[in-house]
């Protein structure tokens, strides 16, 4: 190869190298520009994200604060309502307590008045006796006939009684006539002394199936029956002058007052009185 050809070849090679270098430089510049752009964009992105985070944080804080405010308001309303309910409950408890007090007071008054009415009713029966077992004329019997029959039977069985029809205020049989037996007789004496003498001598009729008892109110009779049926065989009960007595197993005799009736008659006794029910005569 000639020198001229060699120079041409060398020149062509140098030009090719310069071109490659230039292209590489352009590529590096572009890469640098891209890197710069990316870095710039990253900063912008970070700034955007930071701004968004701050905005979200502010919104979240405001939302939480709003919810806290709503909760505090609701809590305040609940506390206020609770205090109102407490006051209302306290008022109602006082009213219930006062109602119970008035009920107890009224109950005691009812018991007291019922006792007084029972005593008054019994006092009006102080001259009376009730007689069971005297034969009845099934063809009909007037009050006068009943009086004569009772006077005769009493004189025949009680020594020195000397009873006369004029000693009797009134006597008659109780209830409607029936064929199952002899109706009970209620008799009112003029003299209480005479009545007491008959009561004291009623054992004279033992074995004759004739029974003479005081004319007790329904309530007093219920108490006496309860004592006789609910106590052991070595205890007993009886009445005298309209009062109820209970003899214990050790021989102690107790007057059963109206205040003692509940244990014998049970809780239904007071319930009947409080409900306005009365024991029939």
C-alpha positions as CSV (number, residue, x, y, z in Angstrom):
1,X,0.0,0.0,0.0
2,X,1.2,3.4,-0.9
3,X,1.8,6.2,1.6
4,X,-1.0,8.2,0.2
5,X,-3.4,5.3,0.6
6,X,-2.2,4.8,4.2
7,X,-2.9,8.5,5.0
8,X,-6.4,8.2,3.6
9,X,-7.1,5.2,5.6
10,X,-5.7,6.8,8.8
11,X,-7.8,9.9,8.2
12,X,-10.9,7.8,7.7
13,X,-10.3,6.0,10.9
14,X,-9.8,9.2,12.8
15,X,-13.0,10.6,11.5
16,X,-14.9,7.5,12.4
17,X,-13.5,7.7,16.0
18,X,-14.4,11.3,16.3
19,X,-17.9,10.5,15.2
20,X,-18.2,7.7,17.7
21,X,-16.9,10.0,20.4
22,X,-19.4,12.6,19.5
23,X,-22.2,10.2,19.6
24,X,-21.1,8.8,23.0
25,X,-20.9,12.4,24.3
26,X,-24.4,13.1,23.0
27,X,-25.7,9.9,24.7
28,X,-24.0,10.8,28.0
29,X,-25.5,14.3,27.8
30,X,-28.9,12.8,27.2
31,X,-28.4,10.4,30.1
32,X,-27.3,13.2,32.3
33,X,-30.3,15.3,31.2
34,X,-32.6,12.3,31.9
35,X,-31.0,11.8,35.3
36,X,-31.4,15.5,36.1
37,X,-35.0,15.4,35.0
38,X,-35.6,12.3,37.1
39,X,-34.0,13.9,40.1
40,X,-35.9,17.0,39.5
41,X,-39.1,15.0,39.1
42,X,-38.3,13.1,42.2
43,X,-38.0,16.3,44.2
44,X,-41.3,17.5,42.7
45,X,-42.9,14.1,43.4
46,X,-41.6,14.2,47.0
47,X,-42.9,17.7,47.4
48,X,-46.3,16.7,46.0
49,X,-46.4,13.7,48.2
50,X,-45.4,15.8,51.2
51,X,-48.1,18.4,50.4
52,X,-50.6,15.6,50.0
53,X,-49.6,14.1,53.3
54,X,-49.8,17.4,55.1
55,X,-53.2,18.0,53.5
56,X,-54.4,14.5,54.5
57,X,-53.0,15.0,58.0
58,X,-54.9,18.3,58.3
59,X,-58.1,16.7,57.0
60,X,-57.6,13.7,59.3
61,X,-57.0,16.0,62.3
62,X,-60.0,18.1,61.5
63,X,-62.1,15.0,61.1
64,X,-60.9,13.5,64.4
65,X,-61.4,16.9,66.1
66,X,-65.0,17.0,64.7
67,X,-65.7,13.5,65.8
68,X,-64.3,14.3,69.3
69,X,-66.4,17.4,69.4
70,X,-69.5,15.3,68.5
71,X,-68.6,12.6,71.0
72,X,-68.1,15.3,73.7
73,X,-71.4,16.9,72.9
74,X,-73.2,13.5,73.0
75,X,-71.4,12.6,76.3
76,X,-72.5,15.9,77.8
77,X,-76.1,15.3,76.7
78,X,-75.9,11.8,78.1
79,X,-74.5,13.0,81.4
80,X,-77.2,15.7,81.6
81,X,-79.9,13.1,80.8
82,X,-78.3,10.8,83.3
83,X,-78.5,13.4,86.0
84,X,-82.1,14.1,85.0
85,X,-82.9,10.5,85.3
86,X,-81.2,10.2,88.7
87,X,-83.2,13.1,89.9
88,X,-86.4,11.6,88.5
89,X,-85.5,8.2,90.1
90,X,-84.8,9.8,93.4
91,X,-88.2,11.6,93.2
92,X,-90.0,8.3,92.3
93,X,-88.2,6.5,95.1
94,X,-89.4,9.1,97.5
95,X,-92.9,8.9,96.2
96,X,-92.9,5.1,96.5
97,X,-91.5,5.3,100.0
98,X,-94.1,7.9,101.0
99,X,-96.8,5.7,99.3
100,X,-95.6,2.7,101.4
101,X,-95.7,4.8,104.5
102,X,-99.2,6.0,103.8
103,X,-100.2,2.4,103.0
104,X,-98.9,1.2,106.2
105,X,-100.5,4.0,108.1
106,X,-103.8,3.3,106.3
107,X,-103.4,-0.4,107.0
108,X,-102.9,0.2,110.7
109,X,-105.9,2.6,110.7
110,X,-108.0,-0.1,108.9
111,X,-106.9,-2.7,111.4
112,X,-107.7,-0.4,114.3
113,X,-111.1,0.5,113.0
114,X,-111.8,-3.1,112.1
115,X,-110.9,-4.1,115.6
116,X,-113.2,-1.4,117.0
117,X,-116.0,-2.4,114.8
118,X,-115.6,-6.1,115.7
119,X,-115.6,-5.2,119.4
120,X,-118.7,-3.0,119.0
121,X,-120.4,-5.8,117.1
122,X,-119.5,-8.3,119.8
123,X,-120.7,-6.0,122.5
124,X,-124.1,-5.9,120.9
125,X,-124.2,-9.7,121.3
126,X,-123.4,-9.7,125.0
127,X,-126.8,-11.0,126.0
128,X,-127.1,-13.6,123.2
129,X,-126.5,-17.4,123.1
130,X,-126.6,-19.8,120.2
131,X,-128.1,-23.2,120.7
132,X,-127.7,-26.3,118.5
133,X,-129.5,-29.6,118.7
134,X,-133.0,-28.6,119.9
135,X,-135.6,-30.5,117.8
136,X,-137.6,-28.4,115.4
137,X,-141.3,-28.7,114.6
138,X,-141.2,-29.5,110.8
139,X,-144.8,-28.3,110.5
140,X,-143.8,-24.8,111.3
141,X,-142.5,-23.0,114.4
142,X,-143.1,-19.4,115.4
143,X,-140.6,-17.3,117.5
144,X,-143.0,-17.7,120.4
145,X,-143.0,-21.5,120.0
146,X,-139.2,-21.5,119.8
147,X,-139.0,-19.4,123.0
148,X,-141.3,-21.7,124.9
149,X,-139.5,-24.8,123.8
150,X,-136.1,-23.4,124.8
151,X,-137.3,-22.1,128.2
152,X,-138.7,-25.6,129.0
153,X,-135.5,-27.4,128.0
154,X,-133.3,-25.0,129.9
155,X,-135.4,-25.3,133.1
156,X,-135.5,-29.1,132.9
157,X,-131.7,-29.3,132.7
158,X,-130.3,-26.3,134.8
159,X,-131.1,-26.5,138.5
160,X,-132.9,-23.5,140.0
161,X,-132.8,-21.5,136.7
162,X,-136.6,-20.7,136.9
163,X,-136.5,-19.1,133.5
164,X,-139.7,-17.6,132.2
165,X,-140.6,-16.5,128.6
166,X,-140.6,-12.9,129.8
167,X,-136.9,-13.3,130.5
168,X,-136.3,-13.7,126.8
169,X,-136.1,-10.6,124.6
170,X,-136.3,-12.7,121.4
171,X,-135.4,-16.1,120.1
172,X,-135.7,-17.6,116.6
173,X,-134.1,-20.2,114.4
174,X,-131.4,-19.2,111.8
175,X,-131.5,-19.9,108.1
176,X,-134.0,-21.5,105.9
177,X,-135.9,-24.6,107.0
178,X,-134.5,-27.9,105.6
179,X,-134.8,-31.6,106.2
180,X,-131.2,-32.3,107.0
181,X,-131.5,-31.4,110.7
182,X,-132.5,-28.9,113.3
183,X,-131.7,-25.3,112.6
184,X,-129.6,-23.3,115.1
185,X,-131.4,-21.1,117.6
186,X,-130.2,-17.6,118.6
187,X,-131.7,-16.3,121.8
188,X,-131.3,-12.9,123.4
189,X,-131.9,-12.6,127.2
190,X,-133.2,-9.6,129.0
191,X,-130.7,-10.1,131.7
192,X,-127.0,-10.7,131.1
193,X,-126.8,-12.3,134.5
194,X,-129.4,-14.9,133.4
195,X,-127.4,-15.5,130.2
196,X,-124.2,-16.0,132.1
197,X,-125.9,-18.6,134.4
198,X,-127.0,-20.6,131.3
199,X,-123.5,-20.5,129.8
200,X,-121.9,-21.6,133.1
201,X,-124.3,-24.6,133.3
202,X,-124.1,-25.7,129.7
203,X,-122.3,-28.8,130.8
204,X,-125.6,-30.0,132.1
205,X,-126.4,-31.0,128.5
206,X,-123.5,-33.3,128.1
207,X,-124.5,-36.4,126.2
208,X,-127.7,-34.9,124.9
209,X,-126.2,-33.4,121.7
210,X,-127.4,-30.0,122.7
211,X,-124.7,-27.3,122.6
212,X,-124.9,-23.8,124.0
213,X,-122.3,-21.2,123.0
214,X,-121.8,-17.5,123.1
215,X,-123.0,-15.6,120.0
216,X,-119.6,-14.6,118.6
217,X,-119.0,-12.4,115.5
218,X,-117.9,-14.4,112.5
219,X,-114.3,-13.1,113.0
220,X,-114.2,-14.1,116.6
221,X,-115.7,-17.5,115.8
222,X,-113.0,-18.0,113.1
223,X,-110.2,-17.3,115.6
224,X,-111.7,-19.6,118.2
225,X,-112.1,-22.4,115.6
226,X,-108.5,-21.9,114.5
227,X,-107.3,-22.2,118.0
228,X,-109.2,-25.4,118.6
229,X,-108.3,-27.0,115.3
230,X,-104.6,-26.0,115.0
231,X,-103.3,-26.5,118.5
232,X,-102.1,-29.8,120.1
233,X,-104.5,-31.9,122.1
234,X,-103.1,-30.6,125.4
235,X,-104.0,-27.0,124.4
236,X,-107.5,-25.5,124.2
237,X,-109.5,-22.4,123.5
238,X,-112.8,-20.9,124.6
239,X,-114.7,-17.7,124.8
240,X,-116.2,-15.8,127.6
241,X,-118.0,-12.4,127.5
242,X,-117.2,-12.3,123.8
243,X,-113.4,-12.6,124.4
244,X,-111.2,-15.4,123.2
245,X,-108.8,-17.3,125.5
246,X,-106.1,-19.7,124.7
247,X,-104.7,-22.2,127.2
248,X,-101.2,-23.5,126.4
249,X,-99.7,-26.9,127.2
250,X,-98.0,-25.6,130.3
251,X,-101.4,-24.2,131.7
252,X,-100.8,-20.6,130.8
253,X,-104.0,-18.8,129.8
254,X,-103.7,-15.9,127.3
255,X,-106.3,-13.4,126.2
256,X,-106.3,-13.4,122.4
257,X,-106.7,-9.7,121.3
258,X,-107.5,-8.4,117.9
259,X,-103.8,-7.7,117.4
260,X,-103.2,-11.5,117.8
261,X,-105.7,-12.5,115.1
262,X,-103.3,-12.5,112.2
263,X,-101.1,-15.4,113.4
264,X,-104.2,-17.5,113.8
265,X,-106.0,-16.6,110.6
266,X,-103.0,-16.1,108.4
267,X,-102.1,-13.3,106.0
268,X,-105.4,-13.6,104.1
269,X,-107.1,-12.0,107.2
270,X,-105.3,-8.7,106.7
271,X,-105.7,-8.9,102.9
272,X,-109.4,-9.2,103.3
273,X,-109.6,-6.2,105.6
274,X,-107.3,-4.1,103.3
275,X,-109.5,-5.0,100.3
276,X,-112.6,-3.9,102.0
277,X,-114.0,-7.4,102.6
278,X,-115.8,-8.0,105.9
279,X,-116.4,-11.2,107.7
280,X,-120.1,-11.9,107.7
281,X,-122.0,-11.9,110.9
